[in-house]
Amino acid sequence: MRGRQEIRDALEWYASIVRPLVERHLSADLEEMDEQADRLSELLAEPDPRVRIPILGEAAVGKSTLINALVADHIPIVPQGGVGPHTAQATHVEFSETRYFEVEYHRPKQLNQLRLILEARLSRGLARPLGEPAVSARDADSASSEDIGEPQPTADLEVDDLTTLSEELQGAYKQQAALVLCGNPRSDVTLEYLCDGLRRCLPTSSPKWGTDPSPEDAERIRTIKSLFSREDATRRVSASGDSDDCGFFEELEMHASGYLAPLVKKLSIGWNAPFLRGGVQLIDLPGLGVANDSYRAVTAENIRNARAILLVVNRSGVSENSADLLRSSGFINSLLHEDPEQHSLSVELVVAVTQLDLPAADERKKAKQRRGGGGRDFVACLDDICERAKKLAVEQLKTELLKLHESGGDSARAARHEAIQRALTNISIHPVSSIEHQKLFEGDPDDRARIQTASESRIPGLRQHLAAVAERTLDHHARRLEASARRFREACVMALREAEGLVDSSESSVEDIMDNLRDFSEPRRQELDNRRGQLREFLRYTLPAELSLSVQQASDGARRDLQKYLGDLRGCHWATLRAAIRRGGSFRGSRTIDLPNELTLRFEEPVAVAWSQTTLLRFANAVGR
């Protein structure tokens, strides 16, 4: 990567030429020079950065189909119509010459927690083996002390609440267990069967409900037990190299959407797609469901480190819920955290409009009926639909983002408005037809594509845009490496100039040379010491005081915003508010109420503004950019 060679050259020059001279003649500066060299060595040791592009979207908008079209044309590397809310894993897709997938599994505590939740339901008197104590949901929650992902029941959930939650939360937990044991979340099996099956999977449990697994389920149980017996929680599976590697794809599907999916903590896929070679890493974020707490954590982590967000919407365009994903995921707040003087690197919003082949086919059919057998070409209809969808999405996005601006707190209103305007000037809309693109490359004579070239699907255009985002990001990173190497070389040159009298002069006495050297270096050393003293003073006294004041002011503003928001919820039924906390969100009409996430975001907004527009600027001015 560009910039790394400059650092290598600078370090080699320092080690072979500069450092011996500094050690001999300027020993007082040696420690600082070595520290600079060490910092450059650490930069050199870091791997080439991946440009993370998380993919957001509501259910059934075609996220997985789009990813498959972008990466592998027609090969379904990411399951289409997967397991939905039954898993909270994020799938990372990046470039690799050799195709592979790498999986990190949860530990047995994950499955034990699920077992205790289901047995809590049985303990309501539906069935319980003789002498078996009742298990409360509170016990289930305390069964795992580590953050192990989904499912995460609420800490204050009482046994009495189980009847209230049975249809939704408890039903979803049962579906998750059915997926693990039976391979199908809709399997018609009893809770006793599921609890016994989960017990058989765990190293230290035995069945207590008198049920026997089917041969197929017994095989799944043996596989899960073998995974839990592994010392290493990660596993890497490489493709054989054949274009039709059935075993590889079966295992990938099993981990991505099959019975092992709820046991997967992280899934990474390496694929030799040319457009990924430039550093693009696509991240298919999990959907909302049982694992809502884990969804928030996984989504927030990936949004914070993203260079672009790919929002996928269907032919209806940007809905209120789609736009709200940008706020609830933390995207808007991530803009508030940005360095005000580095807006050239602001996170870019890319919108992909999918499922446009259907309205294009409808328009062609109508044109054919109007013209009595003739009609327009499908591609021409698709182009018209795409252009209309693009204009519609732009207007919808403006409308919905400005709604988000108005619905937020007052203390960060100006900064939020500026961030949203920045996002609107940095968006790109890409209408695509993933389905037609896949059909084109499948070449199925019984289901032919209605397009003739890949460019007509507009998938290649989206690829080029994402690759350009990665190129700009990596170019910025390379320029920062080059600047670090340049500053280090300048420091080395200054050190050589200070010592050049000792190296080049043979006529002067050592005393004269040292006197000249002190005359040259002493004023500069005093200036450096003064600047260091001022910086220490700033870091020790000024910055903490200013930071404390900024945080206090931001907290006061956040408190007012939270009071106003909670006041707006006074008309909600108490059960709605309880569900908004315990079930990770509920609805008030069409409006989503997710109290834990909402309170977090509204408190973070003014704090982010205080950091980026006050503290960060003061610190930058103090140390110099």
C-alpha positions in Angstrom: 0.0 0.0 0.0 1.2 3.5 -0.8 2.7 5.2 2.2 4.1 2.0 3.7 7.2 2.1 1.5 8.0 5.7 2.6 7.8 4.6 6.2 10.1 1.6 5.6 12.7 3.8 3.8 12.6 6.4 6.6 13.1 3.7 9.3 15.9 2.0 7.4 17.7 5.4 6.9 17.2 6.2 10.6 18.5 2.9 11.8 21.6 2.8 9.5 22.7 6.4 9.4 20.8 8.9 11.6 20.5 6.9 14.9 24.3 6.2 15.3 25.0 9.9 14.9 22.3 11.0 17.2 23.4 8.4 19.8 27.0 9.7 19.6 26.5 13.4 19.4 22.9 14.3 20.5 22.2 11.7 23.1 19.7 13.9 24.8 17.4 13.7 21.7 17.8 9.9 21.3 14.9 8.8 23.4 12.4 11.1 21.6 13.8 10.0 18.2 13.4 6.4 19.1 9.8 7.0 20.3 9.0 8.5 16.9 10.6 5.5 15.1 8.6 3.1 17.3 5.3 4.8 16.5 6.1 4.5 12.8 7.0 0.9 13.3 3.6 0.3 14.9 1.8 2.0 11.9 3.8 -0.2 9.6 2.8 -3.4 11.5 -0.9 -2.6 11.2 -2.7 -4.6 8.5 -4.1 -2.8 5.5 -7.4 -1.2 6.5 -10.7 -2.6 5.3 -13.3 -0.1 4.3 -16.4 -1.2 6.2 -19.7 -0.7 4.4 -22.6 -1.9 6.7 -25.9 -2.7 4.9 -29.1 -1.5 6.6 -32.6 -2.3 5.5 -36.0 -3.4 6.6 -37.1 -7.0 6.3 -37.8 -8.4 2.8 -36.3 -5.5 0.8 -33.7 -7.7 -0.9 -30.5 -7.1 1.1 -29.2 -10.6 0.8 -30.1 -10.8 -2.9 -28.3 -7.5 -3.5 -25.2 -8.7 -1.7 -25.1 -11.9 -3.7 -25.4 -10.0 -7.0 -22.7 -7.6 -6.0 -20.2 -10.2 -4.8 -20.9 -13.4 -6.7 -23.3 -12.5 -9.5 -25.6 -15.6 -9.1 -24.0 -17.7 -6.4 -26.0 -17.4 -3.1 -23.1 -16.9 -0.7 -25.4 -15.0 1.7 -28.8 -16.9 2.2 -31.7 -15.1 0.7 -34.7 -15.0 3.0 -32.7 -16.3 6.0 -33.6 -16.9 9.6 -34.6 -13.3 10.4 -34.8 -12.6 14.1 -33.4 -16.0 15.2 -29.8 -14.9 15.0 -27.9 -11.6 15.8 -24.8 -12.3 13.8 -23.3 -9.9 11.4 -21.9 -11.4 8.2 -18.7 -9.8 6.9 -17.8 -10.3 3.2 -14.3 -9.4 2.1 -11.8 -10.2 -0.6 -9.8 -13.4 -0.6 -8.0 -15.2 -3.4 -9.2 -18.5 -1.8 -12.8 -18.7 -1.0 -13.5 -19.4 2.7 -15.8 -18.8 5.6 -14.7 -18.4 9.2 -17.0 -18.7 12.1 -16.7 -17.9 15.7 -19.1 -19.9 17.9 -20.9 -18.9 21.1 -20.0 -21.0 24.2 -22.4 -23.5 25.9 -23.7 -20.7 28.2 -25.6 -19.3 25.2 -27.6 -22.5 24.7 -28.0 -23.1 28.5 -29.6 -19.7 28.8 -32.1 -20.6 26.0 -32.8 -23.9 27.9 -33.5 -22.1 31.1 -35.9 -19.7 29.4 -37.9 -22.5 27.9 -38.0 -24.4 31.1 -39.2 -21.3 32.9 -42.3 -21.6 30.7 -42.8 -25.2 31.5 -42.5 -24.4 35.2 -45.7 -22.5 35.0 -47.4 -25.8 35.6 -47.7 -27.0 32.1 -45.3 -29.8 32.9 -42.4 -30.4 35.2 -40.5 -33.6 36.2 -41.0 -34.8 39.7 -38.8 -32.9 42.2 -37.6 -30.4 39.6 -37.7 -26.9 41.0 -39.4 -24.1 39.1 -37.1 -22.0 37.1 -37.7 -18.3 36.8 -36.8 -16.0 34.0 -34.6 -14.1 36.4 -32.6 -17.3 36.9 -32.4 -17.7 33.2 -31.0 -14.2 32.9 -28.4 -14.7 35.5 -27.2 -18.0 33.9 -24.7 -16.1 31.8 -22.5 -13.4 33.1 -20.8 -12.6 29.8 -22.1 -10.7 26.9 -22.8 -13.6 24.6 -25.3 -12.2 22.2 -28.8 -13.3 21.6 -31.0 -14.1 23.4 -30.8 -11.5 26.1 -33.9 -11.6 28.3 -34.6 -8.5 30.4 -33.1 -8.6 33.9 -36.3 -7.6 35.7 -38.5 -10.1 33.9 -40.6 -12.0 36.5 -42.2 -15.3 36.1 -45.6 -13.6 36.1 -44.6 -11.8 33.0 -44.2 -15.1 31.0 -47.9 -15.3 30.2 -47.9 -11.8 28.9 -44.9 -12.5 26.7 -45.7 -16.1 25.6 -47.2 -15.2 22.2 -44.2 -13.1 21.1 -41.0 -13.3 23.0 -41.5 -16.9 24.4 -42.8 -18.0 21.0 -39.7 -16.6 19.3 -37.4 -18.3 21.8 -39.2 -21.6 21.0 -38.7 -21.0 17.3 -35.0 -20.4 17.9 -34.7 -23.7 19.8 -36.6 -25.5 17.1 -34.2 -24.1 14.5 -31.2 -25.4 16.5 -32.6 -28.9 17.2 -34.9 -29.6 14.2 -33.4 -27.3 11.5 -36.8 -25.6 11.1 -38.1 -22.8 13.4 -41.7 -23.9 12.6 -41.3 -27.5 13.6 -44.3 -28.9 15.4 -42.6 -30.2 18.5 -43.3 -29.8 22.2 -41.4 -27.7 24.7 -40.5 -30.8 26.6 -38.9 -32.2 23.4 -36.9 -28.9 22.9 -35.8 -28.7 26.5 -34.5 -32.3 26.5 -32.8 -31.7 23.2 -31.0 -28.6 24.5 -30.0 -30.6 27.6 -28.4 -33.3 25.4 -26.4 -30.6 23.6 -24.9 -29.3 26.8 -21.8 -30.9 28.3 -23.1 -31.2 31.9 -26.8 -31.7 31.4 -29.0 -34.7 30.9 -32.6 -35.0 29.6 -35.4 -34.9 32.2 -38.6 -34.8 30.2 -38.7 -38.3 28.9 -38.5 -37.5 25.2 -36.2 -39.1 22.5 -34.8 -37.2 19.6 -35.5 -38.3 16.0 -32.5 -39.7 14.1 -32.1 -36.4 12.2 -32.2 -34.3 15.3 -29.9 -36.7 17.2 -27.3 -36.1 14.4 -27.6 -32.3 14.9 -27.2 -32.8 18.6 -24.0 -34.7 18.1 -22.6 -32.0 15.8 -23.4 -29.3 18.4 -21.8 -31.3 21.2 -18.7 -31.7 19.1 -18.5 -27.9 18.6 -18.8 -27.3 22.3 -16.0 -29.7 23.0 -13.6 -27.8 20.8 -11.0 -25.7 22.7 -10.9 -23.2 19.9 -14.2 -21.3 19.4 -13.3 -20.4 15.8 -13.3 -22.6 12.7 -12.2 -21.8 9.1 -13.5 -23.7 6.1 -11.9 -23.3 2.7 -13.5 -24.1 -0.6 -11.8 -26.9 -2.7 -11.5 -24.6 -5.7 -14.2 -26.4 -7.8 -16.9 -24.1 -9.2 -19.5 -26.6 -7.8 -18.2 -27.2 -4.3 -21.4 -28.5 -2.8 -20.0 -29.4 0.5 -18.6 -25.9 1.1 -21.9 -24.2 0.2 -23.9 -26.6 2.3 -21.7 -25.8 5.4 -21.9 -22.1 4.7 -25.7 -22.2 4.5 -25.8 -24.3 7.7 -23.9 -21.6 9.6 -25.5 -18.6 7.9 -29.2 -19.6 8.1 -29.4 -23.2 9.1 -29.6 -24.9 12.5 -26.1 -23.7 13.5 -26.9 -20.0 12.9 -28.1 -19.2 16.4 -24.8 -20.6 17.8 -22.7 -18.3 15.6 -21.2 -15.2 17.1 -19.5 -13.9 14.0 -19.4 -15.1 10.4 -16.8 -13.9 7.9 -16.8 -14.8 4.2 -13.8 -14.5 1.9 -14.6 -14.3 -1.8 -12.5 -13.6 -4.9 -14.7 -10.9 -6.2 -12.7 -8.2 -8.1 -14.5 -5.3 -6.7 -13.7 -6.4 -3.2 -10.0 -6.4 -4.0 -9.7 -2.7 -3.4 -10.5 -3.1 0.3 -14.3 -3.1 0.4 -15.8 -5.1 3.2 -19.6 -5.5 3.1 -21.3 -6.2 6.4 -24.8 -7.7 6.4 -26.2 -6.4 9.7 -28.7 -8.6 11.6 -32.4 -7.9 11.7 -34.5 -7.0 14.7 -36.1 -9.8 16.6 -35.4 -11.9 19.7 -31.9 -10.6 19.8 -32.6 -7.0 19.9 -30.0 -6.1 22.6 -27.3 -7.9 20.6 -28.7 -6.3 17.4 -28.0 -2.9 18.9 -24.5 -3.8 20.0 -23.5 -5.4 16.7 -25.0 -2.6 14.6 -23.6 0.2 16.7 -20.1 -1.3 16.5 -20.1 -1.5 12.7 -21.8 1.8 12.1 -19.2 3.7 14.2 -16.3 2.2 12.1 -18.0 2.6 8.7 -16.8 4.8 5.8 -20.2 4.4 4.0 -23.6 3.1 4.8 -25.6 1.2 2.2 -29.3 1.6 2.9 -31.4 -0.9 0.9 -35.0 0.1 0.2 -37.6 -1.5 -2.1 -39.6 -0.1 -5.0 -41.7 2.0 -2.6 -38.6 4.0 -1.8 -37.4 5.5 1.5 -40.1 5.0 4.1 -40.3 6.5 7.5 -39.1 3.2 9.1 -36.2 3.0 6.6 -35.0 6.5 7.4 -35.4 5.9 11.1 -32.9 3.0 10.8 -30.3 5.7 10.1 -31.1 7.3 13.4 -31.7 4.2 15.6 -28.5 2.5 14.2 -26.4 5.5 15.3 -25.6 6.8 11.8 -26.8 10.4 12.5 -24.9 10.5 15.8 -21.8 9.2 14.1 -21.9 12.3 12.0 -22.1 14.4 15.2 -18.8 12.8 16.4 -16.9 13.8 13.3 -14.0 16.2 13.4 -15.5 19.5 12.0 -12.3 20.1 10.0 -12.3 16.6 8.4 -15.7 16.7 6.7 -14.1 15.5 3.5 -14.0 12.1 5.2 -17.6 12.2 6.3 -19.4 8.9 6.2 -21.2 8.6 2.9 -24.8 7.5 2.6 -25.5 5.2 -0.4 -29.1 4.1 -1.1 -29.9 1.1 -3.3 -33.4 0.8 -4.6 -34.3 -2.8 -5.3 -37.2 -4.9 -6.7 -37.7 -2.6 -9.6 -38.1 -5.4 -12.1 -41.7 -5.9 -11.0 -43.0 -2.3 -11.8 -40.9 -2.4 -15.0 -42.7 -5.6 -16.1 -46.1 -4.0 -15.2 -45.3 -0.9 -17.2 -44.3 -3.0 -20.2 -47.5 -5.0 -20.0 -49.6 -1.8 -19.8 -47.8 -0.4 -22.8 -48.3 -3.6 -24.7 -52.0 -3.5 -24.0 -52.3 0.1 -25.0 -50.5 -0.5 -28.3 -52.4 -3.6 -29.2 -49.7 -6.2 -29.2 -46.6 -4.0 -29.6 -45.0 -2.4 -26.6 -41.8 -1.1 -25.2 -38.7 -3.1 -24.6 -38.3 -4.3 -21.0 -34.9 -2.6 -20.6 -36.4 0.7 -21.7 -39.2 0.4 -19.1 -36.6 -0.6 -16.4 -34.5 2.5 -17.2 -37.6 4.8 -16.9 -38.6 3.1 -13.6 -35.0 3.5 -12.3 -34.8 7.2 -13.1 -38.2 7.8 -11.4 -37.2 5.7 -8.4 -34.0 7.8 -8.1 -35.8 11.1 -8.1 -38.4 9.8 -5.7 -35.8 8.4 -3.2 -34.0 11.7 -3.1 -37.2 13.6 -2.2 -38.3 11.0 0.3 -34.9 11.0 2.0 -34.9 14.7 2.3 -38.4 14.7 3.8 -37.7 11.8 6.2 -34.3 13.1 7.4 -35.7 16.5 8.1 -38.5 14.8 10.1 -35.7 13.2 12.2 -34.2 16.6 12.7 -37.5 18.0 14.1 -38.2 14.9 16.3 -34.8 15.1 18.1 -33.8 17.0 21.2 -33.5 20.7 21.3 -30.0 21.0 22.7 -28.3 19.5 19.7 -30.7 20.8 17.1 -28.3 23.1 15.2 -25.6 20.4 15.0 -28.0 17.7 14.1 -29.4 19.9 11.3 -25.9 20.6 10.0 -25.1 16.8 10.1 -28.2 15.9 8.2 -27.5 18.6 5.6 -24.0 17.2 5.2 -25.5 13.7 4.8 -27.9 15.0 2.1 -25.1 16.6 0.1 -23.1 13.3 0.3 -25.7 10.8 -0.8 -25.9 8.7 -3.9 -29.0 6.8 -5.2 -28.6 3.5 -7.1 -31.7 1.9 -8.5 -30.8 -1.7 -9.4 -32.3 -5.0 -10.4 -30.6 -7.8 -8.5 -33.0 -10.5 -9.7 -32.4 -9.8 -13.4 -28.7 -9.6 -12.8 -28.7 -13.1 -11.1 -30.9 -14.5 -13.9 -28.5 -13.2 -16.5 -25.6 -15.1 -15.0 -27.5 -18.2 -14.2 -28.4 -18.7 -17.8 -31.4 -20.9 -17.0 -33.3 -21.5 -20.3 -36.6 -22.0 -18.4 -36.2 -18.6 -16.5 -34.4 -16.3 -18.8 -33.3 -12.8 -17.9 -35.0 -9.9 -19.6 -31.8 -7.9 -19.8 -28.9 -8.6 -22.3 -25.9 -7.2 -20.4 -24.9 -6.8 -16.8 -24.8 -3.1 -17.0 -28.5 -3.0 -17.7 -29.1 -4.3 -14.2 -27.1 -1.3 -12.8 -25.3 -3.6 -10.4 -21.8 -2.8 -12.0 -22.5 0.9 -11.4 -23.1 0.3 -7.7 -19.9 -1.8 -7.5 -17.9 0.9 -9.1 -19.3 3.5 -6.7 -18.5 1.4 -3.6 -15.0 0.6 -4.9 -14.5 4.4 -5.4 -15.5 5.0 -1.8 -12.9 2.5 -0.7 -10.3 4.0 -3.0 -10.8 7.5 -1.5 -10.6 6.2 2.0 -7.4 4.2 1.4 -5.9 7.2 -0.4 -6.6 9.4 2.7 -5.0 6.7 4.9 -2.0 6.5 2.6 -1.5 10.3 2.7 -1.6 10.2 6.5 1.2 7.5 6.4 3.2 9.6 4.0 2.8 12.7 6.2 4.0 10.7 9.2 7.0 9.5 7.3 7.7 13.0 6.0 7.6 14.5 9.5 10.0 11.8 10.7 12.4 12.4 7.9 12.3 16.2 8.7 13.2 15.4 12.3 16.1 13.2 11.1 17.4 15.9 8.8 17.3 18.5 11.6 19.2 16.1 13.8 21.8 15.6 11.1 22.2 19.3 10.6 22.8 19.8 14.3 25.5 17.1 14.2 27.0 18.0 10.8 29.7 20.2 12.3 31.0 17.1 14.2 30.8 14.9 11.1 32.2 17.3 8.4 34.7 19.5 10.3 38.2 18.1 11.0 39.9 21.5 11.6 37.9 22.8 14.5 38.5 21.6 18.0 35.9 19.4 19.7 35.3 22.2 22.2 34.6 24.8 19.4 32.3 22.3 17.7 30.3 21.6 20.8 30.1 25.4 21.6 28.7 26.0 18.1 26.3 23.1 18.4 25.0 24.4 21.8 24.5 27.8 20.3 22.5 26.3 17.5 20.5 23.8 19.4 19.9 25.5 22.8 17.3 28.1 21.6 15.4 25.4 19.8 15.5 23.0 22.8 14.2 25.8 25.0 11.4 26.5 22.6 10.5 22.8 22.5 10.6 22.6 26.3 8.3 25.6 26.6 5.8 24.2 24.2 5.9 20.9 26.0 5.3 22.7 29.3 2.4 24.6 27.8 0.9 21.3 26.5 1.3 19.6 29.8 -0.4 22.5 31.5 -3.2 22.4 29.0 -3.7 18.6 29.4 -3.3 18.6 33.2 -5.5 21.6 34.1 -7.2 23.4 31.2 -8.6 20.5 29.2 -10.1 18.6 32.1 -11.8 21.7 33.4 -13.2 22.6 29.9 -14.1 19.0 29.3 -16.0 18.8 32.7 -17.8 22.0 31.8 -18.7 20.8 28.3 -20.0 17.5 29.6 -22.0 19.2 32.3 -23.6 21.6 29.8 -24.3 18.7 27.5 -25.8 16.6 30.3 -28.1 19.4 31.3 -29.2 19.8 27.7 -29.7 16.0 27.4 -31.7 16.0 30.6 -34.1 18.6 29.3 -34.4 16.7 26.0 -35.1 13.4 27.8 -37.7 15.1 30.1 -39.5 16.5 27.0 -39.4 13.1 25.2 -40.7 11.2 28.2 -43.4 13.9 28.6 -44.6 13.1 25.1 -45.1 9.5 26.1 -47.5 10.3 28.9 -50.5 9.3 26.8 -49.1 5.7 26.2 -50.6 2.8 28.0 -48.4 1.4 30.7 -48.2 -2.0 29.0 -46.9 -0.3 25.9 -44.1 1.4 27.9 -43.3 -1.9 29.7 -43.0 -3.7 26.3 -40.8 -0.8 25.0 -38.3 -1.7 27.7 -38.6 -5.5 28.2 -39.2 -6.5 24.6 -36.7 -4.1 23.0 -39.4 -1.9 21.5 -43.1 -1.6 20.8 -45.4 0.5 18.6 -47.6 3.5 19.2 -49.6 3.4 16.0 -47.0 3.3 13.3 -44.4 4.8 15.5 -41.7 2.6 17.1 -40.9 3.2 20.8 -37.6 1.7 21.8 -36.9 3.3 25.1 -33.4 2.0 25.9 -32.1 2.9 22.5 -34.0 6.2 22.3 -32.7 7.4 25.7 -29.2 6.4 24.8 -29.2 8.3 21.5 -30.8 11.4 22.9 -28.2 11.6 25.7 -25.4 10.9 23.3 -26.3 13.7 20.8 -25.3 16.8 22.9 -22.3 14.9 24.3 -21.1 14.2 20.8 -21.5 17.8 19.8 -19.6 19.0 22.9 -16.8 16.6 22.0 -16.4 17.2 18.3 -17.1 21.0 18.2 -15.6 22.1 21.5 -13.1 19.7 23.1 -11.7 18.2 19.9 -11.1 21.7 18.4 -9.5 23.0 21.5 -7.2 20.1 21.7 -6.3 20.3 18.0 -5.5 24.0 18.4 -3.3 23.3 21.4 -1.1 20.6 19.8 -1.3 21.8 16.2 -2.8 19.7 13.5 
